[in-house]
Structure formats: C-alpha cells, structure tokens
Amino acid sequence: MTADASHGEAPPEFVQLLTPEGERVQHPDYDIDLTPEEIRGLYRDLVLVRRVDLEAVALQRQGELGIWASLLGQEAAQIGSGRALTEADMAFPTYREHGVAWCRGVDPVNLLGLFRGVNHGGWDPAEHNFHLYTIVIGSQTLHAVGYAMGIQRDGADAATIVYFGDGATSQGDVNESFIWASVFNAPVVFFCQNNQWAISEPLEKQSRIPLYRRASGFGFPGVRVDGNDVFACLAVTRKALADARSGQGPMLIEAFTYRMGAHTTSDDPTRYRVAAELEAWKLKDPIERVRSYMFKNQIADQEFFDAIDAEADDLGRDVRKRCLALPDPEPLAIFDHVYAEPHRLMDEERAQFGAYLEGFEG
C-alpha cells in the first residue's frame, strides 16, 4: 500500500494493514491474524500510553518535570513493535520510547522520575529486558549490537531491538553498528522511527533516498512500514525478530510516522513547520483508525470505549499523584553506582562535596 508523504515528496511504498479510514487490507509478505481480544488490548495500550504522555507534558508545563520528549503520534510504532517482543528479547530505547517501556512493564512513574531529576531511570534493565534511556543520539545502537553478539555466542533463543530516529541515521555510531551487525550476522532489529523531523531539520536534510534502503548498502534487508498502523508495525517487527532469532541476521525497519508535538518541551515546532502539514497527519491518527476498525467490525461497543477512557483518566491522576510524591535524592547519592568497586578519586570527591554541603548547615 502507499500513503502520502510529507514535505511534498512522492508517496512512499510501505507495508500497511490498516488504512487511516480503518479499513483492513492485505499485504503479500506481511499479514497478521489478531483475535478481537488482542485488538482490544492494542487499542487499550495506545490510549493509555497517550494519556501518560499528555500528563507528562502537563507536568512539565507546570514546572514539575525539567523536560519531556513526547511520543504523540508515534504510539502505533512503539506499541506494535513493543508487543512483538518475547520475554527473552532485549530492547534498547532512546529517550522517547515510553510506549515500549509500557509494553515491557516499566512503571511510567519511573520514566517521569528521570525527567524530574530524582533518579537515573529507576528500573532494572535486566528485570524488564528494557535498557535505560539513552540521551546520546545513536550510541544505543552499538550497545544493542554488542548485546546481540552476546546472545549469538550464548546460543540463546532471543534477539535485540534498538530504537532511533531519522536524525540519528546521520550519526557515525549508527552506521558503525550497521557494519558490525552485518559482518557478524547479529540477531538485531534496527527500528527507525522516521517522524520526519530531526528536531528542526526535515528528512530531506538527512538522506537522498528512503532510509530503509540504506540497509542494502551494509548487506542486510530493510523495509518501510506505516508507522501509524499498529497492525503493520506488529506484523513486520514480529517477523523481523523471528528471522533474527533463527540466524538470518539483522534487519532495518523504517516506521514512517510523524512527530505530532514538539521534539521536546523546550522546542517550538511552529518556527520550522507549517500547520497544514500537521493537519494532514492528524487524519492518519494511529488511535482513531483502530477505533474506526473496531466499530465497523463490531469488535467493541461504546461501553468499551468509555471504560478505556475512564481507565486512562484514572491512570493520569495516579501518575500525577505518584510523580509529585517522588522524594528528592540525598545530594551525596550522586556518587553512588558510578563504579562497581570503591574508587579512591571518587571517595575524595565525595568527601569534598560533603564538606561543602556541611557549610550550609546550622
């Protein structure tokens, strides 16, 4: 299937299983058979994740978070790919994968704690098989490939998935990770959320060709999927991960989507993109197409949708309450966990900072 692109480009070819109007379509290489219960579950994920995101934006605007990177518009890419993971698979996020974190069972308040400045993430990556957020653009791709090579050597039935944006494809780390993954046939899926804007730089400033086609230059396959279609994202990612686990090596998935909000809450997108572009993408909303499909096929009634909306409101209130109750860390805790073993220089710095703090007492 095809769909309109932004910035006046030709329509891109991509995998699509659910149109913006909520019509189910087939694809010769990718398809998926979902039960009504599974579809209702995906819809619930999409709605609840968006509610957490909107609450976080509100908290930041009220001075309760230092910054927030919104996922608005990218819910289908994250929920679809996140639900494709098995328990054994490992995910490496950027700083925007709140939907994938939800799929991996990470408490949303732990995400807020990071942006509130009271913890360094607050979750155990090994417990959730979901790495801590990576702020440095693109470096997590190297971590994911290294982890995948470890899986390969252990003979484990698992794979890794690593998330990054269209802007990150210009980073050296990402291209180096492509080389290593290809040469060693590592079981890793590169999941690029192409939301059309690298902060204020449009896609055409990043590449002269569709991003998924870059994979062929490194010797592995790539595919473009409708990033606003949760069914397609689930189907494509599920197959890519299965192929990786079976020894077929890496794959690049380009999820063609759109960042509906600002890059972060410190950004003003009205300075570099036009309102008409935003309005065009609103018609491709990832939640509304699933809702329309469910209505048309009598998979859910108004009572179901009302219950999900009520659950979302309860979740928003709970997240806000627990975020505001997060305790501030002790100042000296900044030295904890920097090194696994005692470190002389660190001990000296801790003592110096402690003496400085004592000067404010009494």
Backbone hydrogen bonds in HBPLUS format (Angstrom, degrees):
<---DONOR---> <-ACCEPTOR-->    atom                        ^
c    i                          cat <-CA-CA->   ^        H-A-AA   ^      H-
h    n   atom  resd res      DA  || num        DHA   H-A  angle D-A-AA Bond
n    s   type  num  typ     dist DA aas  dist angle  dist       angle   num
A0014-PHE N   A0001-MET O   3.19 MM  13  6.00 172.9  2.19 174.7 175.4     1
A0009-GLU N   A0006-SER O   3.31 MM   3  6.13 168.5  2.32 123.7 126.0     2
A0015-VAL N   A0224-ARG O   2.91 MM 209  6.38 155.3  1.97 139.6 144.0     3
A0226-ASP N   A0015-VAL O   2.90 MM 211  5.90 166.5  1.92 158.7 154.1     4
A0025-VAL N   A0017-LEU O   2.94 MM   8  4.87 165.7  1.96 126.2 130.2     5
A0019-THR N   A0023-GLU O   2.94 MM   4  5.21 166.7  1.96 147.4 148.1     6
A0022-GLY N   A0019-THR O   2.85 MM   3  5.21 163.3  1.87 117.0 121.4     7
A0038-GLU N   A0035-THR O   3.03 MM   3  5.14 116.8  2.45  99.1 114.4     8
A0039-ILE N   A0035-THR O   3.00 MM   4  6.35 156.6  2.06 156.2 163.0     9
A0040-ARG N   A0036-PRO O   2.95 MM   4  6.17 159.7  1.99 148.9 154.3    10
A0041-GLY N   A0037-GLU O   2.95 MM   4  6.16 146.3  2.07 140.3 150.0    11
A0042-LEU N   A0038-GLU O   2.96 MM   4  6.27 151.4  2.04 146.6 153.4    12
A0043-TYR N   A0039-ILE O   3.00 MM   4  6.26 160.5  2.04 150.9 156.0    13
A0044-ARG N   A0040-ARG O   2.97 MM   4  6.18 158.7  2.02 144.8 150.6    14
A0045-ASP N   A0041-GLY O   2.98 MM   4  6.24 159.5  2.02 147.1 152.4    15
A0046-LEU N   A0042-LEU O   3.00 MM   4  6.27 166.2  2.02 153.4 156.1    16
A0047-VAL N   A0043-TYR O   3.03 MM   4  6.29 165.5  2.05 156.5 159.5    17
A0048-LEU N   A0044-ARG O   2.96 MM   4  6.06 171.6  1.96 158.4 161.1    18
A0049-VAL N   A0045-ASP O   2.95 MM   4  5.97 164.7  1.97 155.0 159.5    19
A0050-ARG N   A0046-LEU O   3.13 MM   4  6.23 156.9  2.19 141.0 147.5    20
A0051-ARG N   A0047-VAL O   3.02 MM   4  6.25 150.7  2.10 144.0 152.4    21
A0052-VAL N   A0048-LEU O   3.02 MM   4  6.33 156.9  2.08 150.7 155.6    22
A0053-ASP N   A0049-VAL O   3.04 MM   4  6.26 160.1  2.08 147.6 153.2    23
A0054-LEU N   A0050-ARG O   2.92 MM   4  6.18 161.1  1.95 153.2 157.4    24
A0055-GLU N   A0051-ARG O   3.01 MM   4  6.18 154.0  2.08 146.0 153.1    25
A0056-ALA N   A0052-VAL O   2.95 MM   4  6.20 151.9  2.03 147.1 154.9    26
A0057-VAL N   A0053-ASP O   3.02 MM   4  6.35 156.3  2.08 151.0 156.9    27
A0058-ALA N   A0054-LEU O   3.06 MM   4  6.30 159.2  2.11 144.0 149.4    28
A0059-LEU N   A0055-GLU O   2.89 MM   4  6.16 155.5  1.95 148.3 155.2    29
A0060-GLN N   A0056-ALA O   2.98 MM   4  6.23 154.5  2.04 148.2 154.6    30
A0061-ARG N   A0057-VAL O   3.00 MM   4  6.27 159.5  2.04 150.7 156.2    31
A0062-GLN N   A0058-ALA O   3.07 MM   4  6.27 132.1  2.31 140.1 152.6    32
A0062-GLN N   A0059-LEU O   3.22 MM   3  5.10 133.0  2.46  91.5 104.2    33
A0064-GLU N   A0059-LEU O   2.83 MM   5  5.14 155.6  1.89 161.5 153.1    34
A0063-GLY N   A0060-GLN O   2.97 MM   3  5.09 162.5  2.00 110.2 113.2    35
A0066-GLY N   A0115-PHE O   2.85 MM  49  5.80 154.2  1.92 151.3 154.9    36
A0265-THR N   A0068-TRP O   2.98 MM 197  5.60 137.2  2.17 148.1 161.2    37
A0074-GLN N   A0071-LEU O   2.76 MM   3  5.39 163.5  1.79 152.3 156.6    38
A0260-MET N   A0072-LEU O   3.07 MM 188  5.53 151.5  2.15 148.3 149.2    39
A0078-GLN N   A0074-GLN O   3.29 MM   4  6.55 158.8  2.34 151.7 157.1    40
A0079-ILE N   A0075-GLU O   2.82 MM   4  5.95 173.1  1.83 162.2 164.6    41
A0080-GLY N   A0076-ALA O   2.85 MM   4  5.55 156.3  1.91 139.7 147.8    42
A0081-SER N   A0077-ALA O   3.25 MM   4  6.09 160.2  2.29 129.8 135.7    43
A0082-GLY N   A0078-GLN O   2.81 MM   4  5.70 151.7  1.89 139.2 148.8    44
A0083-ARG N   A0079-ILE O   2.92 MM   4  5.91 157.1  1.97 148.5 152.5    45
A0084-ALA N   A0081-SER O   3.13 MM   3  5.13 147.7  2.23  98.4 108.2    46
A0085-LEU N   A0082-GLY O   3.37 MM   3  5.68 159.5  2.42 105.5 111.2    47
A0089-ASP N   A0086-THR O   3.22 MM   3  5.38 143.1  2.36 102.3 112.1    48
A0090-MET N   A0159-ALA O   3.03 MM  69  6.53 154.1  2.10 148.5 156.7    49
A0161-ILE N   A0090-MET O   2.93 MM  71  6.39 148.7  2.03 156.5 163.3    50
A0091-ALA N   A0129-ASN O   3.09 MM  38  6.27 159.6  2.13 132.0 137.5    51
A0131-HIS N   A0091-ALA O   2.90 MM  40  6.17 174.2  1.90 168.8 167.0    52
A0092-PHE N   A0161-ILE O   2.88 MM  69  6.26 151.4  1.96 157.3 166.0    53
A0163-TYR N   A0092-PHE O   2.96 MM  71  6.27 165.1  1.98 169.7 170.7    54
A0134-THR N   A0094-THR O   3.10 MM  40  4.81 144.4  2.23 109.4 115.0    55
A0098-HIS N   A0096-ARG O   2.86 MM   2  5.65 140.3  2.02  98.7  90.8    56
A0101-ALA N   A0097-GLU O   3.02 MM   4  6.27 158.8  2.06 147.8 154.1    57
A0102-TRP N   A0098-HIS O   3.02 MM   4  6.23 148.7  2.12 137.6 145.5    58
A0103-CYS N   A0099-GLY O   3.09 MM   4  6.42 154.5  2.16 142.6 148.7    59
A0104-ARG N   A0100-VAL O   2.98 MM   4  6.28 138.3  2.16 145.6 157.3    60
A0104-ARG N   A0101-ALA O   3.14 MM   3  5.07 127.5  2.43  93.1 107.0    61
A0106-VAL N   A0101-ALA O   2.98 MM   5  5.26 165.5  2.00 154.7 150.1    62
A0105-GLY N   A0102-TRP O   3.11 MM   3  5.24 162.7  2.14 107.7 111.5    63
A0110-ASN N   A0107-ASP O   2.89 MM   3  5.51 143.1  2.02 118.1 128.0    64
A0111-LEU N   A0108-PRO O   3.02 MM   3  5.17 123.1  2.35  97.7 112.0    65
A0112-LEU N   A0108-PRO O   3.10 MM   4  6.52 156.5  2.16 148.5 154.7    66
A0113-GLY N   A0109-VAL O   2.86 MM   4  6.06 147.3  1.97 143.5 152.5    67
A0114-LEU N   A0110-ASN O   3.35 MM   4  6.62 146.4  2.47 139.8 145.9    68
A0114-LEU N   A0111-LEU O   3.21 MM   3  5.44 127.6  2.50 100.2 112.3    69
A0115-PHE N   A0111-LEU O   3.43 MM   4  6.85 158.5  2.48 147.6 151.9    70
A0116-ARG N   A0112-LEU O   2.76 MM   4  5.92 124.0  2.08 144.0 160.9    71
A0117-GLY N   A0113-GLY O   3.02 MM   4  6.09 120.3  2.39 133.4 146.1    72
A0118-VAL N   A0113-GLY O   3.03 MM   5  5.42 158.5  2.08 157.3 158.3    73
A0117-GLY N   A0114-LEU O   3.22 MM   3  5.23 144.4  2.35  95.0 105.2    74
A0127-GLU N   A0124-ASP O   3.01 MM   3  5.29 128.3  2.28 105.9 119.4    75
A0128-HIS N   A0124-ASP O   3.31 MM   4  6.64 155.0  2.37 158.3 164.5    76
A0129-ASN N   A0125-PRO O   2.71 MM   4  5.29 122.6  2.04 141.0 155.0    77
A0130-PHE N   A0125-PRO O   3.22 MM   5  4.92 140.9  2.38 126.7 135.4    78
A0141-THR N   A0138-GLY O   3.14 MM   3  5.81 159.3  2.18 118.0 123.7    79
A0142-LEU N   A0139-SER O   3.19 MM   3  5.71 134.8  2.40 110.5 119.9    80
A0144-ALA N   A0140-GLN O   2.93 MM   4  6.11 157.1  1.98 145.9 151.6    81
A0145-VAL N   A0141-THR O   3.07 MM   4  6.27 156.8  2.13 143.0 148.6    82
A0146-GLY N   A0142-LEU O   2.98 MM   4  6.17 164.6  2.01 151.6 155.9    83
A0147-TYR N   A0143-HIS O   2.93 MM   4  6.16 158.0  1.97 148.5 154.7    84
A0148-ALA N   A0144-ALA O   2.86 MM   4  6.05 154.5  1.93 144.4 152.1    85
A0149-MET N   A0145-VAL O   2.88 MM   4  6.14 150.6  1.96 149.2 156.8    86
A0150-GLY N   A0146-GLY O   3.09 MM   4  6.39 142.7  2.24 139.6 149.6    87
A0150-GLY N   A0147-TYR O   3.05 MM   3  5.01 121.1  2.41  92.6 107.9    88
A0151-ILE N   A0147-TYR O   2.94 MM   4  6.37 152.8  2.01 149.3 156.7    89
A0152-GLN N   A0148-ALA O   2.94 MM   4  6.19 156.1  1.99 146.7 153.3    90
A0153-ARG N   A0149-MET O   3.05 MM   4  6.30 152.5  2.13 141.3 147.6    91
A0154-ASP N   A0150-GLY O   2.92 MM   4  6.14 144.0  2.05 147.4 157.8    92
A0155-GLY N   A0151-ILE O   2.99 MM   4  6.11 123.5  2.32 141.0 154.9    93
A0156-ALA N   A0151-ILE O   3.25 MM   5  5.47 153.0  2.33 150.4 152.3    94
A0155-GLY N   A0152-GLN O   3.30 MM   3  5.24 142.5  2.45  93.1 103.6    95
A0160-THR N   A0187-PRO O   3.02 MM  27  6.50 159.0  2.07 150.7 157.2    96
A0189-VAL N   A0160-THR O   2.84 MM  29  6.25 151.8  1.92 144.3 153.3    97
A0162-VAL N   A0189-VAL O   2.95 MM  27  6.38 157.8  2.00 167.1 170.6    98
A0191-PHE N   A0162-VAL O   2.78 MM  29  5.81 170.4  1.79 166.1 166.5    99
A0164-PHE N   A0191-PHE O   3.17 MM  27  6.52 144.5  2.30 151.3 150.6   100
A0193-GLN N   A0164-PHE O   2.87 MM  29  6.24 153.3  1.94 162.8 165.9   101
A0168-ALA N   A0165-GLY O   3.13 MM   3  5.34 127.2  2.43 100.4 113.4   102
A0169-THR N   A0166-ASP O   3.21 MM   3  5.56 149.9  2.30 105.6 114.0   103
A0170-SER N   A0167-GLY O   3.18 MM   3  5.97 168.5  2.20 119.7 123.2   104
A0171-GLN N   A0168-ALA O   2.89 MM   3  5.24 164.7  1.92 115.9 120.7   105
A0175-ASN N   A0171-GLN O   3.42 MM   4  6.79 164.6  2.45 150.3 153.6   106
A0176-GLU N   A0172-GLY O   2.86 MM   4  6.05 157.3  1.91 157.3 164.4   107
A0177-SER N   A0173-ASP O   2.91 MM   4  6.10 150.5  2.00 144.0 152.1   108
A0178-PHE N   A0174-VAL O   3.03 MM   4  6.35 145.6  2.15 143.3 152.6   109
A0179-ILE N   A0175-ASN O   3.18 MM   4  6.50 152.8  2.26 142.6 148.8   110
A0180-TRP N   A0176-GLU O   3.05 MM   4  6.40 168.5  2.06 156.5 157.6   111
A0181-ALA N   A0177-SER O   2.90 MM   4  5.96 166.2  1.92 149.7 154.2   112
A0182-SER N   A0178-PHE O   2.97 MM   4  6.04 157.4  2.02 145.1 151.3   113
A0183-VAL N   A0179-ILE O   2.90 MM   4  6.06 175.2  1.90 161.2 162.4   114
A0184-PHE N   A0180-TRP O   3.02 MM   4  6.02 162.0  2.06 149.3 154.2   115
A0185-ASN N   A0181-ALA O   2.86 MM   4  5.52 104.7  2.44 129.9 144.9   116
A0186-ALA N   A0181-ALA O   2.95 MM   5  4.85 147.4  2.06 134.6 142.8   117
A0185-ASN N   A0182-SER O   3.21 MM   3  4.95 153.9  2.28  95.9 103.7   118
A0188-VAL N   A0186-ALA O   2.91 MM   2  5.68 129.0  2.17 110.7  95.2   119
A0251-MET N   A0188-VAL O   3.28 MM  63  6.90 139.1  2.46 147.9 157.0   120
A0190-PHE N   A0251-MET O   2.80 MM  61  6.09 164.8  1.83 167.1 170.0   121
A0253-ILE N   A0190-PHE O   2.75 MM  63  6.05 171.7  1.76 175.5 176.7   122
A0192-CYS N   A0253-ILE O   2.77 MM  61  5.99 159.4  1.81 171.9 178.9   123
A0255-ALA N   A0192-CYS O   2.78 MM  63  6.00 159.7  1.82 158.7 165.9   124
A0194-ASN N   A0255-ALA O   2.94 MM  61  5.74 137.3  2.12 135.3 148.5   125
A0257-THR N   A0194-ASN O   2.93 MM  63  5.81 164.8  1.96 145.9 149.6   126
A0259-ARG N   A0195-ASN O   3.30 MM  64  4.98 151.8  2.39 128.5 120.3   127
A0203-LEU N   A0196-GLN O   3.11 MM   7  5.20 122.5  2.45 146.7 142.4   128
A0198-ALA N   A0201-GLU O   2.77 MM   3  4.95 171.0  1.78 154.1 153.2   129
A0201-GLU N   A0198-ALA O   3.02 MM   3  4.95 172.5  2.02 119.1 119.8   130
A0205-LYS N   A0202-PRO O   2.97 MM   3  5.70 159.6  2.01 120.4 127.0   131
A0206-GLN N   A0203-LEU O   2.75 MM   3  5.24 163.4  1.77 122.1 127.1   132
A0207-SER N   A0203-LEU O   3.30 MM   4  6.66 146.0  2.43 156.4 166.1   133
A0213-ARG N   A0210-PRO O   3.07 MM   3  5.69 144.8  2.19 115.9 125.1   134
A0214-ARG N   A0211-LEU O   3.02 MM   3  5.57 160.7  2.06 115.9 122.1   135
A0215-ALA N   A0212-TYR O   3.37 MM   3  6.02 154.0  2.44 111.8 116.9   136
A0217-GLY N   A0214-ARG O   3.05 MM   3  5.59 138.1  2.23 112.2 122.7   137
A0218-PHE N   A0215-ALA O   2.89 MM   3  5.34 148.7  1.99 111.5 121.4   138
A0220-PHE N   A0215-ALA O   3.30 MM   5  5.51 176.9  2.30 131.1 131.3   139
A0219-GLY N   A0216-SER O   3.20 MM   3  4.97 150.4  2.30  93.4 102.2   140
A0252-LEU N   A0221-PRO O   3.04 MM  31  6.46 161.0  2.08 146.6 152.7   141
A0223-VAL N   A0252-LEU O   2.92 MM  29  6.42 148.0  2.02 159.7 170.2   142
A0254-GLU N   A0223-VAL O   2.85 MM  31  6.19 168.1  1.86 159.5 163.2   143
A0225-VAL N   A0254-GLU O   2.89 MM  29  6.15 161.0  1.92 150.7 154.9   144
A0256-PHE N   A0225-VAL O   2.86 MM  31  6.07 161.2  1.90 175.3 177.8   145
A0229-ASP N   A0226-ASP O   3.08 MM   3  5.45 162.6  2.12 119.1 120.8   146
A0227-GLY N   A0256-PHE O   2.91 MM  29  4.63 142.6  2.05 113.2 117.8   147
A0233-CYS N   A0229-ASP O   2.99 MM   4  6.23 165.6  2.01 157.3 161.8   148
A0234-LEU N   A0230-VAL O   3.03 MM   4  6.05 154.3  2.09 140.5 147.0   149
A0235-ALA N   A0231-PHE O   2.94 MM   4  6.19 164.6  1.97 151.3 155.7   150
A0236-VAL N   A0232-ALA O   2.89 MM   4  5.98 175.0  1.89 157.8 159.3   151
A0237-THR N   A0233-CYS O   3.08 MM   4  5.94 161.0  2.12 138.9 144.9   152
A0238-ARG N   A0234-LEU O   2.92 MM   4  5.86 157.5  1.97 145.5 152.5   153
A0239-LYS N   A0235-ALA O   3.16 MM   4  6.32 160.6  2.20 145.6 149.9   154
A0240-ALA N   A0236-VAL O   3.00 MM   4  6.19 160.7  2.04 147.6 153.5   155
A0241-LEU N   A0237-THR O   2.91 MM   4  6.05 163.3  1.94 154.3 157.9   156
A0242-ALA N   A0238-ARG O   3.02 MM   4  6.17 156.7  2.07 143.0 149.9   157
A0243-ASP N   A0239-LYS O   2.87 MM   4  6.07 158.7  1.92 151.4 157.1   158
A0244-ALA N   A0240-ALA O   2.97 MM   4  6.18 153.7  2.04 142.3 149.8   159
A0245-ARG N   A0241-LEU O   2.92 MM   4  6.17 160.7  1.96 152.2 156.7   160
A0246-SER N   A0242-ALA O   3.09 MM   4  6.26 142.1  2.24 141.1 150.9   161
A0248-GLN N   A0243-ASP O   2.96 MM   5  5.31 158.9  2.00 158.8 152.4   162
A0247-GLY N   A0244-ALA O   3.19 MM   3  5.42 162.8  2.22 110.1 112.7   163
A0267-ASP N   A0264-THR O   3.02 MM   3  5.46 163.2  2.05 120.3 122.6   164
A0271-ARG N   A0268-ASP O   3.22 MM   3  6.08 169.1  2.23 123.5 126.6   165
A0272-TYR N   A0269-PRO O   3.14 MM   3  5.68 163.9  2.16 115.4 120.0   166
A0273-ARG N   A0269-PRO O   3.11 MM   4  6.13 136.6  2.30 161.0 172.6   167
A0279-GLU N   A0275-ALA O   2.96 MM   4  6.28 160.1  2.00 156.0 161.7   168
A0280-ALA N   A0276-ALA O   3.02 MM   4  6.21 152.9  2.10 145.5 152.1   169
A0281-TRP N   A0277-GLU O   3.24 MM   4  6.53 153.0  2.31 145.8 152.0   170
A0282-LYS N   A0278-LEU O   3.04 MM   4  6.32 136.4  2.23 144.3 156.8   171
A0284-LYS N   A0281-TRP O   2.91 MM   3  5.19 158.1  1.96 109.2 116.5   172
A0285-ASP N   A0282-LYS O   3.28 MM   3  5.29 150.8  2.37 114.3 111.9   173
A0289-ARG N   A0285-ASP O   3.41 MM   4  6.53 157.3  2.47 149.7 154.1   174
A0291-ARG N   A0287-ILE O   2.99 MM   4  6.26 163.9  2.02 156.4 161.5   175
A0292-SER N   A0288-GLU O   2.88 MM   4  6.02 159.1  1.93 146.8 152.2   176
A0293-TYR N   A0289-ARG O   3.03 MM   4  6.16 157.2  2.09 139.1 145.3   177
A0294-MET N   A0290-VAL O   2.91 MM   4  6.14 157.9  1.96 151.5 157.3   178
A0295-PHE N   A0291-ARG O   3.00 MM   4  6.23 157.0  2.06 149.3 155.2   179
A0296-LYS N   A0292-SER O   2.97 MM   4  6.16 171.1  1.98 154.8 157.1   180
A0297-ASN N   A0293-TYR O   3.08 MM   4  6.16 148.6  2.18 143.7 151.6   181
A0299-ILE N   A0294-MET O   2.86 MM   5  4.78 158.4  1.91 144.7 148.0   182
A0298-GLN N   A0295-PHE O   3.19 MM   3  5.10 166.1  2.21 105.2 108.2   183
A0304-PHE N   A0301-ASP O   3.05 MM   3  5.45 125.0  2.37 106.3 119.0   184
A0305-PHE N   A0301-ASP O   3.28 MM   4  6.73 161.4  2.32 152.8 156.8   185
A0306-ASP N   A0302-GLN O   2.88 MM   4  6.06 159.7  1.92 153.3 159.2   186
A0307-ALA N   A0303-GLU O   2.99 MM   4  6.14 150.1  2.08 141.4 149.4   187
A0308-ILE N   A0304-PHE O   2.98 MM   4  6.32 154.8  2.04 153.3 159.9   188
A0309-ASP N   A0305-PHE O   2.99 MM   4  6.22 160.0  2.03 148.1 153.5   189
A0310-ALA N   A0306-ASP O   2.96 MM   4  6.17 152.7  2.03 143.8 151.3   190
A0311-GLU N   A0307-ALA O   2.90 MM   4  6.13 154.8  1.96 145.1 152.3   191
A0312-ALA N   A0308-ILE O   2.86 MM   4  6.10 151.8  1.94 147.5 155.5   192
A0313-ASP N   A0309-ASP O   3.02 MM   4  6.31 153.2  2.09 144.8 151.1   193
A0314-ASP N   A0310-ALA O   2.98 MM   4  6.27 158.3  2.03 148.7 154.5   194
A0315-LEU N   A0311-GLU O   2.88 MM   4  6.11 155.7  1.94 147.0 154.1   195
A0316-GLY N   A0312-ALA O   2.91 MM   4  6.15 158.0  1.96 148.5 154.2   196
A0317-ARG N   A0313-ASP O   3.04 MM   4  6.32 159.6  2.08 149.0 153.6   197
A0318-ASP N   A0314-ASP O   2.93 MM   4  6.15 158.7  1.98 149.5 155.8   198
A0319-VAL N   A0315-LEU O   2.84 MM   4  6.01 166.6  1.86 158.0 161.1   199
A0320-ARG N   A0316-GLY O   3.05 MM   4  6.17 163.3  2.08 146.1 150.7   200
A0321-LYS N   A0317-ARG O   2.98 MM   4  6.13 166.7  2.00 149.0 152.9   201
A0322-ARG N   A0318-ASP O   2.99 MM   4  6.16 170.7  2.00 155.5 157.7   202
A0323-CYS N   A0319-VAL O   2.89 MM   4  5.92 148.6  1.99 145.0 154.2   203
A0324-LEU N   A0320-ARG O   3.04 MM   4  6.22 167.0  2.05 155.6 157.7   204
A0325-ALA N   A0321-LYS O   3.22 MM   4  6.39 130.6  2.48 134.8 147.7   205
A0326-LEU N   A0323-CYS O   3.13 MM   3  5.39 164.2  2.16 109.0 113.9   206
A0333-ALA N   A0330-GLU O   2.87 MM   3  5.38 154.5  1.93 118.9 127.5   207
A0334-ILE N   A0331-PRO O   3.34 MM   3  6.20 172.4  2.35 119.9 121.8   208
A0335-PHE N   A0332-LEU O   3.16 MM   3  6.03 170.7  2.17 123.0 125.4   209
A0336-ASP N   A0333-ALA O   3.01 MM   3  5.20 154.0  2.08 107.0 115.2   210
A0347-ASP N   A0343-HIS O   2.88 MM   4  6.12 154.1  1.94 156.4 164.7   211
A0348-GLU N   A0344-ARG O   2.99 MM   4  6.33 154.9  2.06 151.6 158.3   212
A0349-GLU N   A0345-LEU O   2.97 MM   4  6.25 158.4  2.01 150.0 155.6   213
A0350-ARG N   A0346-MET O   2.89 MM   4  6.07 153.1  1.96 147.7 155.2   214
A0351-ALA N   A0347-ASP O   3.02 MM   4  6.24 159.0  2.07 146.0 151.2   215
A0352-GLN N   A0348-GLU O   2.97 MM   4  6.22 158.0  2.01 148.5 154.6   216
A0353-PHE N   A0349-GLU O   2.94 MM   4  6.09 162.4  1.97 148.0 152.6   217
A0354-GLY N   A0350-ARG O   2.84 MM   4  5.99 153.2  1.92 146.4 154.7   218
A0355-ALA N   A0351-ALA O   2.95 MM   4  6.17 154.9  2.01 146.3 152.3   219
A0356-TYR N   A0352-GLN O   3.04 MM   4  6.29 151.9  2.12 142.6 150.4   220
A0357-LEU N   A0353-PHE O   2.94 MM   4  6.23 156.9  2.00 149.4 154.8   221
A0358-GLU N   A0354-GLY O   3.02 MM   4  6.27 149.9  2.11 144.6 152.8   222
A0359-GLY N   A0356-TYR O   3.12 MM   3  5.40 143.1  2.26 102.2 112.6   223
A0360-PHE N   A0357-LEU O   3.00 MM   3  5.69 167.2  2.02 119.8 124.0   224
A0361-GLU N   A0358-GLU O   3.13 MM   3  5.29 162.3  2.16 107.9 113.5   225
